[in-house]
Amino acid sequence: MPIYEYECEQCGVRFEKMQRMADAPLTDCPECGKSALKKLVSAADLDLAAPGGAAADALNLKSAREAADRKVIRHALARSEGNISNTAKLLGISRPTLYDLLKQYDLQG
C-alpha cells in the first residue's frame, strides 16, 4: 500500500498517510479541521530520488524530458485510475493537451 504525503494549504501542516490507490484523497486537515489538504508528489513518486534510474541513462535533454513526461503521465493515470479529466487536473494541463501527449508518447488513456 503506497504512502501519500499531504499538506494543508491553511495551516501548513504536512503528514504522510498510507492509503490504497483506489481510496479517495483526504480533504480535511487533522490539525486545523479545514478542507484544505492537497496531495503532494515527491521525488520518489517520480522515480527521481534513485541515482542511475532511467533519466540517468538518457543521452540528451530531449530524451530525458520525454522519459520524464512518460513516467509522470503513467503515474498520474495510475493515481486517477485512468480517468482522463482527473489525470489532466493532477498534471495541471487541459484534457486536449493530455490526449495529445498520450498520442505523442504512444500511451494508453
Buried (B, 14 or more C-beta within 10 A) or exposed (E): EEEBBBBBEEEEEEBEBEBEEEEEEBEEBEEEEEEBBEBEBEEEBBBBEEEEBBBEEBEEEEEBEBBBBBBBBBBBBEBBEEBBEBBBBBBEBEEEEBEEBBEEEEBEB
